[in-house]
Amino acid sequence: MDFELSNEQQMIVSTVRNFVEKEIYPHEAEVERTGTVPYELGQEIKQKCIDLGFYACNFPETVGGAGLSHLDFTLVERELGRGSMALTHFFGRPQNILMACNEEQRARYLYPAVRGERSDALAMTEPDAGSDVRGMKCRALRDGDDWVIDGTKHFISGAEHADFFIVFVATGVDETPRGPKKRITTFLVDRDTPGFEVRAGYTSVSHRGYKNYVLYFNNCRLPNAQVLGQVDGGFSVMNDWLYATRLTVAAFCVGRARRCFDHALTYAAERHQFGQPIGKFQGIGFQIADMITEIDAAEFLTLSAAWRLDRGKPANREIASAKLYASEMLARVTDMTLQIFGGMGLMDDFPIERFWRDARVERIWDGTSEIQRHIISRDLLRPLRA
């Protein structure tokens, strides 16, 4: 792996970082205070992203995207991680799973999403089925050429802006030696579909303004044309397109950790106690050294996993390792930064307490730390038949 970024990659990093500093940072305090992104502001950020040529940069050129490699896109996500997620959400990155659309679906969903004309939201988690995806109770039953969906999804991000939803639903059960195993199918559900309702969700202490919603399906009828991929093929679609989303979380954590570290380093150099900068005290200086070492390690894990994807190499374990380590690293970095700031770190005069709160969710969504450890251990043990 070549650790030096190409000129094009350096330009990507510089462009996105400048965008975040200019278009995102100035609005963060207000979003944090109100818990809301004004509609006009969100659309303004979206249009500027389109004008910049970065909207849907995670899609290939063949469908109208920017055609960035996995490594290039990971660099984009790393820089976006520096900013408020509620605001960088509008730096559009539609779900790659839309590449599974057939030609008719591409015209209705994929191409408009890539052009920024329609927005999507992914719906998988349920009140009783988080990490246990096969435990989902939201189900769809055949009725002639249609499907009838009943059930609930929650923790759905971006739902307030979504024109359509990519929904995973149980569509049958197989009996296996390990017990019943649910079959999963993916559906494309338009917002105005009868029997489908989107309601406000819970108030979270992490990522204020980046809201979650609850989806309700009550005798919601969909034609078979709304199936994304194959019937009962939801896990195939998931494995082909969704597992790499863990890499974007890792990249986000690296970017956020570097921004937090910049605050810690500056404060350690400028804050004086006992006649000298606090960074000169071993208790602070060693924390600074540990922080940057962990950030660099997380970044190398993340970029290495992206590099493997670009070369068609197996990367499931490497992605899980990156997500696990980067999300837990961010928790340690934000906590140490708050400790360096002392009491002021808990005050909203600085963004440190926000970084600290926001970091907590990264170890939960897109696969908890426990799930990542399971993926890693199974990948290592399976070849040994253990």
PyMOL commands that set and color helices and strands:
alter all, ss='L'
color gray80, all
select helices_A, chain A and resi 7-34+39-52+61-63+70-80+85-88+96-100+103-115+133-135+224-226+234-241+245-270+278-280+282-310+316-346+352-363+369-384
alter helices_A, ss='H'
color red, helices_A
select strands_A, chain A and resi 120-123+139-143+146-157+164-176+179-190+196-200+212-223+227-228+272-273+276-277
alter strands_A, ss='S'
color yellow, strands_A
deselect
rebuild
show_as cartoon
